[in-house]
Amino acid sequence: MIEEAAPAKLNLALHVRARRPDGYHELETLFAFVADGDTIRLDRAGPPGLTITGPFAAGLSGEGDNLVTRAERLFAEQVKPVPPAAIELVKRLPVASGIGGGSADAAATLRALARAHGVANDDRGLLACAEALGSDVPACLLGRVALGRGRGERLEPLPELPALPALLVNPLVPISTAAVFARWDGQDRGGIADGDAIAAALAGRNDLEPPARAIAPVIDRVLDRLAVQPGVILARMSGSGATCFALFETIEARRAAAQALADARWWCLETALA
């Protein structure tokens, strides 16, 4: 049995620079990861197939083909011709929530398969699989703080961040990434500043917040409540939403913020940058 973590991804800043002729958008984004998320368990001796468990398993029920099974198939086609395995996805992150759950699951599947079959994580075939699976999958495969350009797949690793306490909050409203990008106003407001990632994040923004808020106004309430919590360093929406996050000075401040938001009955995850 091989177990691989699929930690939640945060966009500390996300600047949309232009619409591209291929239908994607030119981005600059600061990727970071937290200590918690989904889990992939791979058993080469078990009956082949995907089993989904965990608190958010129902959100993926009925999917005959998802990013985990696509990752397994691509690995066999492009990296090493291996037989299908028994894979369990423990789904702890909300679906369609802007924290890279599906992308992280796909990346963890690739890493698990690589470990099982003696393939290096920097193998070119593995990286090609990640890029083919989605814009965030290469960053999730890398699994560390990085500046992403292009669709997000061109990565520049950055110095590690301190393990700042983080609170992730999702109002349990799934949002279509395509719908959010379609509402972007087309204005290029400039790139991400050079230097320290936290300083760059504080000086930056998420250009997808306004369209996401228009689709799901509850995001306004989440961000407003996070922003006024004592000890907060940064409060922002991640990706295309609806998950928002706050970074705190201390664990105690994070814990107090989680308790303050308990009345809203939103999904909350107390974690830290990893």
N, C-alpha and C positions, 0 to 999 in steps of 0.2 A: 504494500500500500504506500503510495506517495501522496503526501498532502502539500498543497501549495496555496499560500495566502493570495487573495485578490483584494488588496486594500483599496479603499475609496480614493478617488482622484479629486483634487481641488484645483480650480483655476483661480489662483490668487489675483490674477488680472487677465482680462481677455479683450484684446483690441482687434476689432474687425477693420481691415484696411481697404478691401475692395471685393467686388463680385468678380468671379473668374469665368471665362468662356466655357469651362467644363462643368459649370453648375455649382462648383464649390466656392468657398470664400477664402481670400488671403487673410491670414490671421497672424497675430503675435500673442502668445499666451505664456504665462508662468505656471507651469505644472508643479504641483506638490502632492504628497501622499500622506495619509494618516495611518495610524497603527492598526486600524480595524477595518473590516469589510467582509466580503464573501470568502468562501473556501472551496477549493477544488480538491477532490480526492480521486485518485486514479488507481485502479486495481487491474493489473495486466492479467491476473488469473481469474477474474470474475466474469460473469456473463456480459457480453458487449451491450452497450446501451447507456443512455443518460438518465439518471434519476435526479430529481430536483426536490430538495427538502429545505427547511428553514422557514422563518416567519413570512417571507415574501414569495414563497414557492408558487402560490396561487396566481400571482401576476404573470407567471410564465407557463401556466398550465395550458395544454392544447397546442403548444408550439412544437411542431414536428421537427423543425430545424431552427436552431438558434446559433449564437456566436460560438458557443462551446463545441457543438457538433461540427460547425464549419471549420473551426480551428483544428479539430482532430482530423477532419478530411483533408484540409490543405497540408497539414504536416505530412500525412502519408503520401500525398501527391508530389510535394515539392521539396521535402527535406529527407525523409526516409520511409520506404514502403513497409509500414508496420501494420499489424492487424488491429482491428478495433478493440478497445478496452472497456471495462466497466468504469464509468465516470459518475461521481456524485457532485452536484453543485449545491452547496449549502448557501441559500440565498438570504442574506441578512440585510441587504441594502434595498431600498425602494426601487421599483422599475421605472425607467424613463424619468430620471430625477436629476441629471446633470452632474453626477459624481462618478461617471464612467463605469457603472456596475457591469454592464455587458462587455465593455471593452476590457475591464480588469479581469473578468471571468475568462475571456478569450486568451488574454496574455498569460494568465495563470495556467490555463490548459496547455499552451505552447511550452511554458517552462516545465510543467510536469512531464510532458512527453519527452522533452529534451533530456531531463534527468533520467527518465526511464530507459532511454535508448542511447545514452552517451553522446549527446549533441551539445555543443557549447552554446551558451546564451547569446553569443555574438556571431553565431553562424549566419552567413548571408541568406541562406534559404529561410531560416527562422525569421529574420528581419523582414524578408519579402512577404512572408505569410502575414506578419503583423500589419504591414502597410496595406495589404490587400483586404484585410478584415475590417479596417475602419481607421478614421483619422486619429483617434485617441489610443489605438492599440499599441503603436510603437512606444509612446510615452509610458503606457502601463507595463509594457515589457521591460523597459529600462527601469522603471520603478523608483525614480529618485527625482529631486528637484531639477527642473530643466526649463530652458526657454524654447518654446516651440514656434516654428514659422511654417509658411506654406499653409497646408490644411491643418498643421499641427504636428506633422510627421517628421519635419526637419528639426532635429533636436540638438541643443547645445547644453550639455550638463553644466550645472552651476554648483558652487560650494554648498555643502549640506547646511540645512537650517537648524536652529535650536529646536528642541522638542517642545514647542509652545503648546499649551493646552488649547484644544479646539472643541467647539460645540457645533455639530451639524444638525440642522433643523429642516424638516420637510413637511409642508402642510398636507401631505398625502393627496396631492393633485398632480397626476402625470401630465407632462407637457411634451408635445411633439417638437423635436429639434428642428425639423424642416419648417414647421409653422413659425417658429421663433425667428429663424434666419430669414424667412420670407418677409417678415415685418421690419427687418433692419432698415434704417432710413437712408443707407447708402453714403453717409458722411464719414470721411476718413478724418479722425480726430487725432492722428499721430500715433507713433509707436511707443513701446515700453522703454522706459529709461534704463540706461546702463547702470551697473553697480550692484550693490546689495539687493537681494531678491525681496526682502521685506520692505526696504525703502522704496524699491520700484513698485511693489504692490500698493503701498500706501499712496504713491503718486499716480497710480493707474486707475483703472475702472473696468467694468464689464459692460461692453457695448450691447450685450444681449439683454441686459436688465430691463430697459424701457419696453421692448416688444414683449418680453416674457410677462412683465407686470400688466401689460394691456390684455394679454390672454388670461392671466390668472392674478387678479388684483390682490388676492390673499398674500402674495409675495411682499407687497407693501407692508402689511402688518407684521410679517415675520422680520423683515429688515428693520422696521422702526423699533420693534421691541428688542432686537439684538443690539442695535446701535446705542441704546441708552443704558445697557447693563454696566455696572461698575467693573473697572479693570479691563474693558474691551480694548484691543489694539486695532482690530480691523473687522468690519462686518460687511459681507458682500454675498451676492448670489454666485453660485458656481456653474460654469458651463451655460447651458440653455435653460437651467432651472428644472424644477422649482426648489431644489435644495439650496439653502443658504447656510453660511458658516460664519462663525466668529472666532477670532484668535484672542487669547487672554493672557494677561501677565502671570497669573497664578492658577493652580488647580482649584483653589478655594473659590476664586472668582468665577471660574467655569462652572463649578458645582452650584454656586448660588444662582447663576443665570439659568441653568437647567431647571432648578426648583422654581424660579420665577416664571418660567414658561410652561410649567406643568399643567396649568389650568386650561391651556389652549388645546390640549389633546392632539398635538402634532407629534410626528416621529422625531425623536431627539437621540443623538449619539454623542456621549461624552468620550473624547479620544484625545489624540495629540498628533502633531506633525511627526513624521517618522523619517 
